[in-house]
Amino acid sequence: MGKILLVEDDESFGYILQEYLELHDFNVTLSKDGEEGLRTFQQQTFDLCLLDVMMPLKDGFTLAKEIRELDPDIPFMFLTAKALKVDKLKGFRLGCDDYIVKPIDQELLIARIKALIKRTASDSTERNNTYHIGKYYFDCNNQLLTFGEESHRLTEKEAKILQLLCESKYEVLDRNKALKNVWGKSDFFNRKSMDVFIHKLRQYLKADPSVQIVNVHGKGFVLQDSEVR
């Protein structure tokens, strides 16, 4: 369901919470202090971090700041006995997604974790529908192709074809696969229509000579980008 980094210096509470989360199908890695938590985060990939605040060697606020420097998008929650308003505000200023004061309601914690992971996964999907093509920026969700300060809104079919090309960048996009994905079927008229759309996309991308849509005879098309970043 999700991979969680739990950083908690109270050994008994940490093990109990780890077991409870694992009973709800989460994969949990437990670290006993902030320094161990940072090392663990650097070595593995997680969907969410649960951080205690008052810990030896490195407190939770410092750990959260360092984790966010490594991954600006990772969601994290504080689980702490520090209930003062000033502490809560500090946590949210650091970018935490939730701040839960001990003792915790375990059912509520599970519900919040599930909601946060679901929301983050949705945000990630939306972010992943953006592409750099040479000096162009393609926002598939809004069907916008941007070059410098100029933007061009693509049609729905143009955007779908360009997204397929981006997803298979440097590899052949099979013509029949594209036709079935965009038009629903592969026939003579749709193949001709697709050739027209490919021609249009080439025109939209011609301002950057490092970008090419290359025909592969009998197979399909390849989006090539020689721009060095």
PyMOL CGO cylinders between C-alpha atoms (Angstrom):
from pymol import cmd
from pymol.cgo import CYLINDER

trace = [
    CYLINDER, 0.00, 0.00, 0.00, 2.91, 2.33, 0.73, 0.3, 1, 1, 1, 1, 1, 1,
    CYLINDER, 2.91, 2.33, 0.73, 6.47, 2.41, 2.02, 0.3, 1, 1, 1, 1, 1, 1,
    CYLINDER, 6.47, 2.41, 2.02, 6.91, 4.43, 5.22, 0.3, 1, 1, 1, 1, 1, 1,
    CYLINDER, 6.91, 4.43, 5.22, 9.99, 5.68, 7.04, 0.3, 1, 1, 1, 1, 1, 1,
    CYLINDER, 9.99, 5.68, 7.04, 9.19, 5.85, 10.77, 0.3, 1, 1, 1, 1, 1, 1,
    CYLINDER, 9.19, 5.85, 10.77, 11.75, 7.72, 12.87, 0.3, 1, 1, 1, 1, 1, 1,
    CYLINDER, 11.75, 7.72, 12.87, 11.02, 7.32, 16.59, 0.3, 1, 1, 1, 1, 1, 1,
    CYLINDER, 11.02, 7.32, 16.59, 13.46, 7.18, 19.53, 0.3, 1, 1, 1, 1, 1, 1,
    CYLINDER, 13.46, 7.18, 19.53, 10.96, 5.56, 21.94, 0.3, 1, 1, 1, 1, 1, 1,
    CYLINDER, 10.96, 5.56, 21.94, 11.77, 1.93, 21.18, 0.3, 1, 1, 1, 1, 1, 1,
    CYLINDER, 11.77, 1.93, 21.18, 8.59, 0.42, 22.61, 0.3, 1, 1, 1, 1, 1, 1,
    CYLINDER, 8.59, 0.42, 22.61, 6.26, 2.93, 20.95, 0.3, 1, 1, 1, 1, 1, 1,
    CYLINDER, 6.26, 2.93, 20.95, 8.21, 2.63, 17.68, 0.3, 1, 1, 1, 1, 1, 1,
    CYLINDER, 8.21, 2.63, 17.68, 7.85, -1.15, 17.50, 0.3, 1, 1, 1, 1, 1, 1,
    CYLINDER, 7.85, -1.15, 17.50, 4.16, -1.07, 18.46, 0.3, 1, 1, 1, 1, 1, 1,
    CYLINDER, 4.16, -1.07, 18.46, 3.40, 1.56, 15.80, 0.3, 1, 1, 1, 1, 1, 1,
    CYLINDER, 3.40, 1.56, 15.80, 5.45, -0.30, 13.20, 0.3, 1, 1, 1, 1, 1, 1,
    CYLINDER, 5.45, -0.30, 13.20, 3.52, -3.53, 13.83, 0.3, 1, 1, 1, 1, 1, 1,
    CYLINDER, 3.52, -3.53, 13.83, 0.19, -1.69, 13.72, 0.3, 1, 1, 1, 1, 1, 1,
    CYLINDER, 0.19, -1.69, 13.72, 1.03, -0.03, 10.40, 0.3, 1, 1, 1, 1, 1, 1,
    CYLINDER, 1.03, -0.03, 10.40, 2.25, -3.33, 8.94, 0.3, 1, 1, 1, 1, 1, 1,
    CYLINDER, 2.25, -3.33, 8.94, -1.03, -4.96, 9.96, 0.3, 1, 1, 1, 1, 1, 1,
    CYLINDER, -1.03, -4.96, 9.96, -2.64, -2.42, 7.63, 0.3, 1, 1, 1, 1, 1, 1,
    CYLINDER, -2.64, -2.42, 7.63, -0.37, -3.51, 4.74, 0.3, 1, 1, 1, 1, 1, 1,
    CYLINDER, -0.37, -3.51, 4.74, 2.19, -0.70, 4.96, 0.3, 1, 1, 1, 1, 1, 1,
    CYLINDER, 2.19, -0.70, 4.96, 5.88, -1.49, 4.49, 0.3, 1, 1, 1, 1, 1, 1,
    CYLINDER, 5.88, -1.49, 4.49, 7.57, 0.24, 7.45, 0.3, 1, 1, 1, 1, 1, 1,
    CYLINDER, 7.57, 0.24, 7.45, 11.25, 0.89, 8.14, 0.3, 1, 1, 1, 1, 1, 1,
    CYLINDER, 11.25, 0.89, 8.14, 11.96, 1.99, 11.72, 0.3, 1, 1, 1, 1, 1, 1,
    CYLINDER, 11.96, 1.99, 11.72, 14.91, 4.23, 12.64, 0.3, 1, 1, 1, 1, 1, 1,
    CYLINDER, 14.91, 4.23, 12.64, 15.74, 5.05, 16.26, 0.3, 1, 1, 1, 1, 1, 1,
    CYLINDER, 15.74, 5.05, 16.26, 17.12, 8.58, 15.86, 0.3, 1, 1, 1, 1, 1, 1,
    CYLINDER, 17.12, 8.58, 15.86, 17.43, 11.45, 13.37, 0.3, 1, 1, 1, 1, 1, 1,
    CYLINDER, 17.43, 11.45, 13.37, 20.86, 10.56, 12.04, 0.3, 1, 1, 1, 1, 1, 1,
    CYLINDER, 20.86, 10.56, 12.04, 19.88, 6.95, 11.38, 0.3, 1, 1, 1, 1, 1, 1,
    CYLINDER, 19.88, 6.95, 11.38, 16.67, 8.20, 9.80, 0.3, 1, 1, 1, 1, 1, 1,
    CYLINDER, 16.67, 8.20, 9.80, 18.59, 10.44, 7.39, 0.3, 1, 1, 1, 1, 1, 1,
    CYLINDER, 18.59, 10.44, 7.39, 20.95, 7.61, 6.39, 0.3, 1, 1, 1, 1, 1, 1,
    CYLINDER, 20.95, 7.61, 6.39, 18.00, 5.30, 5.81, 0.3, 1, 1, 1, 1, 1, 1,
    CYLINDER, 18.00, 5.30, 5.81, 16.21, 7.90, 3.68, 0.3, 1, 1, 1, 1, 1, 1,
    CYLINDER, 16.21, 7.90, 3.68, 19.35, 8.34, 1.55, 0.3, 1, 1, 1, 1, 1, 1,
    CYLINDER, 19.35, 8.34, 1.55, 19.59, 4.59, 0.96, 0.3, 1, 1, 1, 1, 1, 1,
    CYLINDER, 19.59, 4.59, 0.96, 15.95, 3.75, 0.19, 0.3, 1, 1, 1, 1, 1, 1,
    CYLINDER, 15.95, 3.75, 0.19, 12.83, 5.15, -1.46, 0.3, 1, 1, 1, 1, 1, 1,
    CYLINDER, 12.83, 5.15, -1.46, 9.73, 5.99, 0.59, 0.3, 1, 1, 1, 1, 1, 1,
    CYLINDER, 9.73, 5.99, 0.59, 6.19, 7.19, 0.01, 0.3, 1, 1, 1, 1, 1, 1,
    CYLINDER, 6.19, 7.19, 0.01, 5.87, 8.93, 3.39, 0.3, 1, 1, 1, 1, 1, 1,
    CYLINDER, 5.87, 8.93, 3.39, 7.95, 9.87, 6.45, 0.3, 1, 1, 1, 1, 1, 1,
    CYLINDER, 7.95, 9.87, 6.45, 6.59, 9.78, 10.02, 0.3, 1, 1, 1, 1, 1, 1,
    CYLINDER, 6.59, 9.78, 10.02, 8.92, 11.76, 12.26, 0.3, 1, 1, 1, 1, 1, 1,
    CYLINDER, 8.92, 11.76, 12.26, 9.14, 12.22, 16.00, 0.3, 1, 1, 1, 1, 1, 1,
    CYLINDER, 9.14, 12.22, 16.00, 10.33, 15.69, 17.00, 0.3, 1, 1, 1, 1, 1, 1,
    CYLINDER, 10.33, 15.69, 17.00, 12.28, 15.21, 20.23, 0.3, 1, 1, 1, 1, 1, 1,
    CYLINDER, 12.28, 15.21, 20.23, 15.08, 12.77, 19.34, 0.3, 1, 1, 1, 1, 1, 1,
    CYLINDER, 15.08, 12.77, 19.34, 18.77, 12.41, 20.21, 0.3, 1, 1, 1, 1, 1, 1,
    CYLINDER, 18.77, 12.41, 20.21, 21.55, 13.34, 17.75, 0.3, 1, 1, 1, 1, 1, 1,
    CYLINDER, 21.55, 13.34, 17.75, 19.18, 15.08, 15.33, 0.3, 1, 1, 1, 1, 1, 1,
    CYLINDER, 19.18, 15.08, 15.33, 15.70, 16.40, 16.16, 0.3, 1, 1, 1, 1, 1, 1,
    CYLINDER, 15.70, 16.40, 16.16, 12.71, 15.86, 13.88, 0.3, 1, 1, 1, 1, 1, 1,
    CYLINDER, 12.71, 15.86, 13.88, 12.55, 19.45, 12.66, 0.3, 1, 1, 1, 1, 1, 1,
    CYLINDER, 12.55, 19.45, 12.66, 16.19, 19.33, 11.50, 0.3, 1, 1, 1, 1, 1, 1,
    CYLINDER, 16.19, 19.33, 11.50, 15.67, 15.91, 9.94, 0.3, 1, 1, 1, 1, 1, 1,
    CYLINDER, 15.67, 15.91, 9.94, 12.58, 17.12, 8.05, 0.3, 1, 1, 1, 1, 1, 1,
    CYLINDER, 12.58, 17.12, 8.05, 14.50, 20.07, 6.63, 0.3, 1, 1, 1, 1, 1, 1,
    CYLINDER, 14.50, 20.07, 6.63, 17.34, 17.82, 5.44, 0.3, 1, 1, 1, 1, 1, 1,
    CYLINDER, 17.34, 17.82, 5.44, 14.92, 15.28, 3.94, 0.3, 1, 1, 1, 1, 1, 1,
    CYLINDER, 14.92, 15.28, 3.94, 13.11, 18.02, 2.03, 0.3, 1, 1, 1, 1, 1, 1,
    CYLINDER, 13.11, 18.02, 2.03, 16.46, 19.22, 0.63, 0.3, 1, 1, 1, 1, 1, 1,
    CYLINDER, 16.46, 19.22, 0.63, 16.96, 15.71, -0.76, 0.3, 1, 1, 1, 1, 1, 1,
    CYLINDER, 16.96, 15.71, -0.76, 13.38, 15.30, -2.01, 0.3, 1, 1, 1, 1, 1, 1,
    CYLINDER, 13.38, 15.30, -2.01, 11.15, 18.41, -2.12, 0.3, 1, 1, 1, 1, 1, 1,
    CYLINDER, 11.15, 18.41, -2.12, 8.06, 16.33, -2.90, 0.3, 1, 1, 1, 1, 1, 1,
    CYLINDER, 8.06, 16.33, -2.90, 8.22, 13.68, -0.17, 0.3, 1, 1, 1, 1, 1, 1,
    CYLINDER, 8.22, 13.68, -0.17, 5.23, 13.98, 2.20, 0.3, 1, 1, 1, 1, 1, 1,
    CYLINDER, 5.23, 13.98, 2.20, 5.93, 13.84, 5.93, 0.3, 1, 1, 1, 1, 1, 1,
    CYLINDER, 5.93, 13.84, 5.93, 4.02, 13.95, 9.21, 0.3, 1, 1, 1, 1, 1, 1,
    CYLINDER, 4.02, 13.95, 9.21, 5.18, 14.78, 12.70, 0.3, 1, 1, 1, 1, 1, 1,
    CYLINDER, 5.18, 14.78, 12.70, 4.15, 12.47, 15.56, 0.3, 1, 1, 1, 1, 1, 1,
    CYLINDER, 4.15, 12.47, 15.56, 5.11, 14.28, 18.76, 0.3, 1, 1, 1, 1, 1, 1,
    CYLINDER, 5.11, 14.28, 18.76, 4.31, 15.17, 22.34, 0.3, 1, 1, 1, 1, 1, 1,
    CYLINDER, 4.31, 15.17, 22.34, 5.11, 18.83, 21.57, 0.3, 1, 1, 1, 1, 1, 1,
    CYLINDER, 5.11, 18.83, 21.57, 1.61, 20.27, 21.58, 0.3, 1, 1, 1, 1, 1, 1,
    CYLINDER, 1.61, 20.27, 21.58, 2.38, 23.99, 21.82, 0.3, 1, 1, 1, 1, 1, 1,
    CYLINDER, 2.38, 23.99, 21.82, 1.10, 26.21, 19.03, 0.3, 1, 1, 1, 1, 1, 1,
    CYLINDER, 1.10, 26.21, 19.03, 4.62, 27.51, 18.35, 0.3, 1, 1, 1, 1, 1, 1,
    CYLINDER, 4.62, 27.51, 18.35, 5.85, 23.96, 17.71, 0.3, 1, 1, 1, 1, 1, 1,
    CYLINDER, 5.85, 23.96, 17.71, 2.93, 23.17, 15.39, 0.3, 1, 1, 1, 1, 1, 1,
    CYLINDER, 2.93, 23.17, 15.39, 3.56, 26.37, 13.43, 0.3, 1, 1, 1, 1, 1, 1,
    CYLINDER, 3.56, 26.37, 13.43, 7.24, 25.50, 13.12, 0.3, 1, 1, 1, 1, 1, 1,
    CYLINDER, 7.24, 25.50, 13.12, 6.31, 22.09, 11.76, 0.3, 1, 1, 1, 1, 1, 1,
    CYLINDER, 6.31, 22.09, 11.76, 3.98, 23.51, 9.12, 0.3, 1, 1, 1, 1, 1, 1,
    CYLINDER, 3.98, 23.51, 9.12, 6.52, 26.18, 8.16, 0.3, 1, 1, 1, 1, 1, 1,
    CYLINDER, 6.52, 26.18, 8.16, 8.91, 23.33, 7.41, 0.3, 1, 1, 1, 1, 1, 1,
    CYLINDER, 8.91, 23.33, 7.41, 6.30, 21.98, 5.02, 0.3, 1, 1, 1, 1, 1, 1,
    CYLINDER, 6.30, 21.98, 5.02, 4.85, 19.07, 6.98, 0.3, 1, 1, 1, 1, 1, 1,
    CYLINDER, 4.85, 19.07, 6.98, 1.59, 17.64, 5.67, 0.3, 1, 1, 1, 1, 1, 1,
    CYLINDER, 1.59, 17.64, 5.67, 0.21, 16.83, 9.11, 0.3, 1, 1, 1, 1, 1, 1,
    CYLINDER, 0.21, 16.83, 9.11, 1.11, 17.33, 12.78, 0.3, 1, 1, 1, 1, 1, 1,
    CYLINDER, 1.11, 17.33, 12.78, -0.26, 14.74, 15.21, 0.3, 1, 1, 1, 1, 1, 1,
    CYLINDER, -0.26, 14.74, 15.21, 0.12, 15.10, 18.95, 0.3, 1, 1, 1, 1, 1, 1,
    CYLINDER, 0.12, 15.10, 18.95, 0.69, 12.00, 21.10, 0.3, 1, 1, 1, 1, 1, 1,
    CYLINDER, 0.69, 12.00, 21.10, -1.10, 9.99, 22.35, 0.3, 1, 1, 1, 1, 1, 1,
    CYLINDER, -1.10, 9.99, 22.35, -2.36, 9.25, 18.87, 0.3, 1, 1, 1, 1, 1, 1,
    CYLINDER, -2.36, 9.25, 18.87, -5.63, 7.78, 17.68, 0.3, 1, 1, 1, 1, 1, 1,
    CYLINDER, -5.63, 7.78, 17.68, -4.33, 4.86, 15.61, 0.3, 1, 1, 1, 1, 1, 1,
    CYLINDER, -4.33, 4.86, 15.61, -7.42, 4.53, 13.39, 0.3, 1, 1, 1, 1, 1, 1,
    CYLINDER, -7.42, 4.53, 13.39, -7.32, 8.25, 12.63, 0.3, 1, 1, 1, 1, 1, 1,
    CYLINDER, -7.32, 8.25, 12.63, -3.59, 8.01, 11.88, 0.3, 1, 1, 1, 1, 1, 1,
    CYLINDER, -3.59, 8.01, 11.88, -4.21, 5.21, 9.36, 0.3, 1, 1, 1, 1, 1, 1,
    CYLINDER, -4.21, 5.21, 9.36, -6.94, 7.24, 7.68, 0.3, 1, 1, 1, 1, 1, 1,
    CYLINDER, -6.94, 7.24, 7.68, -4.69, 10.29, 7.43, 0.3, 1, 1, 1, 1, 1, 1,
    CYLINDER, -4.69, 10.29, 7.43, -1.78, 8.28, 6.06, 0.3, 1, 1, 1, 1, 1, 1,
    CYLINDER, -1.78, 8.28, 6.06, -3.95, 6.66, 3.39, 0.3, 1, 1, 1, 1, 1, 1,
    CYLINDER, -3.95, 6.66, 3.39, -5.41, 10.01, 2.35, 0.3, 1, 1, 1, 1, 1, 1,
    CYLINDER, -5.41, 10.01, 2.35, -1.97, 11.64, 2.18, 0.3, 1, 1, 1, 1, 1, 1,
    CYLINDER, -1.97, 11.64, 2.18, -0.39, 8.85, 0.13, 0.3, 1, 1, 1, 1, 1, 1,
    CYLINDER, -0.39, 8.85, 0.13, -3.38, 8.81, -2.24, 0.3, 1, 1, 1, 1, 1, 1,
    CYLINDER, -3.38, 8.81, -2.24, -3.22, 12.59, -2.69, 0.3, 1, 1, 1, 1, 1, 1,
    CYLINDER, -3.22, 12.59, -2.69, 0.54, 12.55, -3.23, 0.3, 1, 1, 1, 1, 1, 1,
    CYLINDER, 0.54, 12.55, -3.23, 0.25, 9.76, -5.80, 0.3, 1, 1, 1, 1, 1, 1,
    CYLINDER, 0.25, 9.76, -5.80, -2.38, 11.79, -7.65, 0.3, 1, 1, 1, 1, 1, 1,
    CYLINDER, -2.38, 11.79, -7.65, -0.19, 14.92, -7.55, 0.3, 1, 1, 1, 1, 1, 1,
    CYLINDER, -0.19, 14.92, -7.55, 2.75, 12.89, -8.80, 0.3, 1, 1, 1, 1, 1, 1,
    CYLINDER, 2.75, 12.89, -8.80, 0.74, 11.55, -11.73, 0.3, 1, 1, 1, 1, 1, 1,
    CYLINDER, 0.74, 11.55, -11.73, -0.25, 15.08, -12.67, 0.3, 1, 1, 1, 1, 1, 1,
    CYLINDER, -0.25, 15.08, -12.67, 3.36, 16.28, -12.40, 0.3, 1, 1, 1, 1, 1, 1,
    CYLINDER, 3.36, 16.28, -12.40, 4.52, 13.39, -14.53, 0.3, 1, 1, 1, 1, 1, 1,
    CYLINDER, 4.52, 13.39, -14.53, 2.30, 14.54, -17.39, 0.3, 1, 1, 1, 1, 1, 1,
    CYLINDER, 2.30, 14.54, -17.39, 4.77, 17.32, -18.16, 0.3, 1, 1, 1, 1, 1, 1,
    CYLINDER, 4.77, 17.32, -18.16, 7.74, 16.86, -20.46, 0.3, 1, 1, 1, 1, 1, 1,
    CYLINDER, 7.74, 16.86, -20.46, 10.81, 18.72, -21.64, 0.3, 1, 1, 1, 1, 1, 1,
    CYLINDER, 10.81, 18.72, -21.64, 11.37, 18.35, -25.40, 0.3, 1, 1, 1, 1, 1, 1,
    CYLINDER, 11.37, 18.35, -25.40, 14.55, 20.17, -26.33, 0.3, 1, 1, 1, 1, 1, 1,
    CYLINDER, 14.55, 20.17, -26.33, 13.82, 23.80, -25.46, 0.3, 1, 1, 1, 1, 1, 1,
    CYLINDER, 13.82, 23.80, -25.46, 10.08, 23.13, -25.38, 0.3, 1, 1, 1, 1, 1, 1,
    CYLINDER, 10.08, 23.13, -25.38, 7.96, 22.43, -22.31, 0.3, 1, 1, 1, 1, 1, 1,
    CYLINDER, 7.96, 22.43, -22.31, 4.88, 20.26, -22.87, 0.3, 1, 1, 1, 1, 1, 1,
    CYLINDER, 4.88, 20.26, -22.87, 2.05, 20.33, -20.33, 0.3, 1, 1, 1, 1, 1, 1,
    CYLINDER, 2.05, 20.33, -20.33, -0.07, 17.41, -21.44, 0.3, 1, 1, 1, 1, 1, 1,
    CYLINDER, -0.07, 17.41, -21.44, -2.87, 17.99, -18.92, 0.3, 1, 1, 1, 1, 1, 1,
    CYLINDER, -2.87, 17.99, -18.92, -3.52, 21.48, -20.28, 0.3, 1, 1, 1, 1, 1, 1,
    CYLINDER, -3.52, 21.48, -20.28, -2.49, 20.61, -23.86, 0.3, 1, 1, 1, 1, 1, 1,
    CYLINDER, -2.49, 20.61, -23.86, 0.07, 23.44, -23.87, 0.3, 1, 1, 1, 1, 1, 1,
    CYLINDER, 0.07, 23.44, -23.87, 3.33, 23.42, -25.80, 0.3, 1, 1, 1, 1, 1, 1,
    CYLINDER, 3.33, 23.42, -25.80, 5.60, 26.25, -24.66, 0.3, 1, 1, 1, 1, 1, 1,
    CYLINDER, 5.60, 26.25, -24.66, 8.73, 27.65, -26.28, 0.3, 1, 1, 1, 1, 1, 1,
    CYLINDER, 8.73, 27.65, -26.28, 10.27, 30.60, -24.46, 0.3, 1, 1, 1, 1, 1, 1,
    CYLINDER, 10.27, 30.60, -24.46, 7.43, 33.00, -23.69, 0.3, 1, 1, 1, 1, 1, 1,
    CYLINDER, 7.43, 33.00, -23.69, 5.13, 31.66, -26.39, 0.3, 1, 1, 1, 1, 1, 1,
    CYLINDER, 5.13, 31.66, -26.39, 2.57, 28.91, -25.79, 0.3, 1, 1, 1, 1, 1, 1,
    CYLINDER, 2.57, 28.91, -25.79, 0.43, 26.99, -28.26, 0.3, 1, 1, 1, 1, 1, 1,
    CYLINDER, 0.43, 26.99, -28.26, -2.63, 25.02, -27.23, 0.3, 1, 1, 1, 1, 1, 1,
    CYLINDER, -2.63, 25.02, -27.23, -2.77, 21.66, -28.99, 0.3, 1, 1, 1, 1, 1, 1,
    CYLINDER, -2.77, 21.66, -28.99, -5.91, 19.80, -29.94, 0.3, 1, 1, 1, 1, 1, 1,
    CYLINDER, -5.91, 19.80, -29.94, -6.79, 16.74, -27.88, 0.3, 1, 1, 1, 1, 1, 1,
    CYLINDER, -6.79, 16.74, -27.88, -5.48, 14.33, -30.54, 0.3, 1, 1, 1, 1, 1, 1,
    CYLINDER, -5.48, 14.33, -30.54, -2.28, 16.36, -31.05, 0.3, 1, 1, 1, 1, 1, 1,
    CYLINDER, -2.28, 16.36, -31.05, -1.62, 16.29, -27.31, 0.3, 1, 1, 1, 1, 1, 1,
    CYLINDER, -1.62, 16.29, -27.31, -2.27, 12.54, -27.07, 0.3, 1, 1, 1, 1, 1, 1,
    CYLINDER, -2.27, 12.54, -27.07, 0.09, 11.76, -29.95, 0.3, 1, 1, 1, 1, 1, 1,
    CYLINDER, 0.09, 11.76, -29.95, 2.81, 14.01, -28.54, 0.3, 1, 1, 1, 1, 1, 1,
    CYLINDER, 2.81, 14.01, -28.54, 2.43, 12.41, -25.11, 0.3, 1, 1, 1, 1, 1, 1,
    CYLINDER, 2.43, 12.41, -25.11, 2.84, 8.94, -26.63, 0.3, 1, 1, 1, 1, 1, 1,
    CYLINDER, 2.84, 8.94, -26.63, 5.96, 10.15, -28.43, 0.3, 1, 1, 1, 1, 1, 1,
    CYLINDER, 5.96, 10.15, -28.43, 7.34, 11.60, -25.19, 0.3, 1, 1, 1, 1, 1, 1,
    CYLINDER, 7.34, 11.60, -25.19, 6.64, 8.39, -23.28, 0.3, 1, 1, 1, 1, 1, 1,
    CYLINDER, 6.64, 8.39, -23.28, 8.60, 6.39, -25.86, 0.3, 1, 1, 1, 1, 1, 1,
    CYLINDER, 8.60, 6.39, -25.86, 11.29, 9.03, -26.44, 0.3, 1, 1, 1, 1, 1, 1,
    CYLINDER, 11.29, 9.03, -26.44, 14.27, 7.72, -28.45, 0.3, 1, 1, 1, 1, 1, 1,
    CYLINDER, 14.27, 7.72, -28.45, 12.33, 4.51, -29.11, 0.3, 1, 1, 1, 1, 1, 1,
    CYLINDER, 12.33, 4.51, -29.11, 9.89, 3.60, -31.85, 0.3, 1, 1, 1, 1, 1, 1,
    CYLINDER, 9.89, 3.60, -31.85, 6.28, 4.51, -31.19, 0.3, 1, 1, 1, 1, 1, 1,
    CYLINDER, 6.28, 4.51, -31.19, 4.42, 1.73, -32.97, 0.3, 1, 1, 1, 1, 1, 1,
    CYLINDER, 4.42, 1.73, -32.97, 2.01, 3.25, -35.49, 0.3, 1, 1, 1, 1, 1, 1,
    CYLINDER, 2.01, 3.25, -35.49, -0.76, 0.71, -34.84, 0.3, 1, 1, 1, 1, 1, 1,
    CYLINDER, -0.76, 0.71, -34.84, -0.48, 1.21, -31.08, 0.3, 1, 1, 1, 1, 1, 1,
    CYLINDER, -0.48, 1.21, -31.08, -0.81, 4.98, -31.51, 0.3, 1, 1, 1, 1, 1, 1,
    CYLINDER, -0.81, 4.98, -31.51, -3.76, 4.63, -33.88, 0.3, 1, 1, 1, 1, 1, 1,
    CYLINDER, -3.76, 4.63, -33.88, -5.66, 2.36, -31.50, 0.3, 1, 1, 1, 1, 1, 1,
    CYLINDER, -5.66, 2.36, -31.50, -4.84, 4.59, -28.53, 0.3, 1, 1, 1, 1, 1, 1,
    CYLINDER, -4.84, 4.59, -28.53, -5.89, 7.86, -30.18, 0.3, 1, 1, 1, 1, 1, 1,
    CYLINDER, -5.89, 7.86, -30.18, -8.45, 6.87, -32.85, 0.3, 1, 1, 1, 1, 1, 1,
    CYLINDER, -8.45, 6.87, -32.85, -9.66, 3.56, -31.47, 0.3, 1, 1, 1, 1, 1, 1,
    CYLINDER, -9.66, 3.56, -31.47, -8.75, 1.56, -34.57, 0.3, 1, 1, 1, 1, 1, 1,
    CYLINDER, -8.75, 1.56, -34.57, -6.14, 1.29, -37.31, 0.3, 1, 1, 1, 1, 1, 1,
    CYLINDER, -6.14, 1.29, -37.31, -7.41, 1.70, -40.86, 0.3, 1, 1, 1, 1, 1, 1,
    CYLINDER, -7.41, 1.70, -40.86, -6.38, 3.51, -44.05, 0.3, 1, 1, 1, 1, 1, 1,
    CYLINDER, -6.38, 3.51, -44.05, -8.17, 6.77, -43.28, 0.3, 1, 1, 1, 1, 1, 1,
    CYLINDER, -8.17, 6.77, -43.28, -6.89, 6.98, -39.71, 0.3, 1, 1, 1, 1, 1, 1,
    CYLINDER, -6.89, 6.98, -39.71, -3.33, 6.28, -40.86, 0.3, 1, 1, 1, 1, 1, 1,
    CYLINDER, -3.33, 6.28, -40.86, -3.58, 9.18, -43.30, 0.3, 1, 1, 1, 1, 1, 1,
    CYLINDER, -3.58, 9.18, -43.30, -5.04, 11.35, -40.57, 0.3, 1, 1, 1, 1, 1, 1,
    CYLINDER, -5.04, 11.35, -40.57, -2.19, 10.46, -38.23, 0.3, 1, 1, 1, 1, 1, 1,
    CYLINDER, -2.19, 10.46, -38.23, 0.37, 11.46, -40.88, 0.3, 1, 1, 1, 1, 1, 1,
    CYLINDER, 0.37, 11.46, -40.88, -1.30, 14.89, -40.99, 0.3, 1, 1, 1, 1, 1, 1,
    CYLINDER, -1.30, 14.89, -40.99, -1.06, 15.22, -37.20, 0.3, 1, 1, 1, 1, 1, 1,
    CYLINDER, -1.06, 15.22, -37.20, 2.60, 14.19, -37.21, 0.3, 1, 1, 1, 1, 1, 1,
    CYLINDER, 2.60, 14.19, -37.21, 3.27, 16.86, -39.84, 0.3, 1, 1, 1, 1, 1, 1,
    CYLINDER, 3.27, 16.86, -39.84, 1.54, 19.46, -37.63, 0.3, 1, 1, 1, 1, 1, 1,
    CYLINDER, 1.54, 19.46, -37.63, 3.60, 18.45, -34.61, 0.3, 1, 1, 1, 1, 1, 1,
    CYLINDER, 3.60, 18.45, -34.61, 6.78, 18.79, -36.64, 0.3, 1, 1, 1, 1, 1, 1,
    CYLINDER, 6.78, 18.79, -36.64, 5.74, 22.32, -37.54, 0.3, 1, 1, 1, 1, 1, 1,
    CYLINDER, 5.74, 22.32, -37.54, 5.06, 23.17, -33.90, 0.3, 1, 1, 1, 1, 1, 1,
    CYLINDER, 5.06, 23.17, -33.90, 8.50, 21.85, -32.89, 0.3, 1, 1, 1, 1, 1, 1,
    CYLINDER, 8.50, 21.85, -32.89, 10.56, 23.30, -35.74, 0.3, 1, 1, 1, 1, 1, 1,
    CYLINDER, 10.56, 23.30, -35.74, 11.86, 26.28, -33.73, 0.3, 1, 1, 1, 1, 1, 1,
    CYLINDER, 11.86, 26.28, -33.73, 14.29, 23.92, -32.00, 0.3, 1, 1, 1, 1, 1, 1,
    CYLINDER, 14.29, 23.92, -32.00, 16.48, 22.04, -34.50, 0.3, 1, 1, 1, 1, 1, 1,
    CYLINDER, 16.48, 22.04, -34.50, 17.58, 19.59, -31.80, 0.3, 1, 1, 1, 1, 1, 1,
    CYLINDER, 17.58, 19.59, -31.80, 14.08, 18.07, -31.84, 0.3, 1, 1, 1, 1, 1, 1,
    CYLINDER, 14.08, 18.07, -31.84, 12.97, 15.67, -34.57, 0.3, 1, 1, 1, 1, 1, 1,
    CYLINDER, 12.97, 15.67, -34.57, 10.11, 13.26, -35.18, 0.3, 1, 1, 1, 1, 1, 1,
    CYLINDER, 10.11, 13.26, -35.18, 11.65, 10.60, -37.38, 0.3, 1, 1, 1, 1, 1, 1,
    CYLINDER, 11.65, 10.60, -37.38, 9.75, 8.14, -39.58, 0.3, 1, 1, 1, 1, 1, 1,
    CYLINDER, 9.75, 8.14, -39.58, 10.72, 4.48, -39.17, 0.3, 1, 1, 1, 1, 1, 1,
    CYLINDER, 10.72, 4.48, -39.17, 9.44, 2.82, -42.34, 0.3, 1, 1, 1, 1, 1, 1,
    CYLINDER, 9.44, 2.82, -42.34, 6.83, 0.17, -41.70, 0.3, 1, 1, 1, 1, 1, 1,
    CYLINDER, 6.83, 0.17, -41.70, 6.95, 0.62, -37.93, 0.3, 1, 1, 1, 1, 1, 1,
    CYLINDER, 6.95, 0.62, -37.93, 6.16, 4.08, -36.64, 0.3, 1, 1, 1, 1, 1, 1,
    CYLINDER, 6.16, 4.08, -36.64, 7.86, 7.22, -35.33, 0.3, 1, 1, 1, 1, 1, 1,
    CYLINDER, 7.86, 7.22, -35.33, 10.68, 8.20, -32.98, 0.3, 1, 1, 1, 1, 1, 1,
    CYLINDER, 10.68, 8.20, -32.98, 10.91, 11.45, -31.03, 0.3, 1, 1, 1, 1, 1, 1,
    CYLINDER, 10.91, 11.45, -31.03, 14.55, 12.49, -30.85, 0.3, 1, 1, 1, 1, 1, 1,
    CYLINDER, 14.55, 12.49, -30.85, 15.98, 15.28, -28.72, 0.3, 1, 1, 1, 1, 1, 1,
    CYLINDER, 15.98, 15.28, -28.72, 19.68, 16.13, -28.89, 0.3, 1, 1, 1, 1, 1, 1,
    CYLINDER, 19.68, 16.13, -28.89, 19.41, 19.15, -26.57, 0.3, 1, 1, 1, 1, 1, 1,
    CYLINDER, 19.41, 19.15, -26.57, 22.04, 18.97, -23.79, 0.3, 1, 1, 1, 1, 1, 1,
    CYLINDER, 22.04, 18.97, -23.79, 20.99, 20.23, -20.34, 0.3, 1, 1, 1, 1, 1, 1,
]
cmd.load_cgo(trace, "trace")
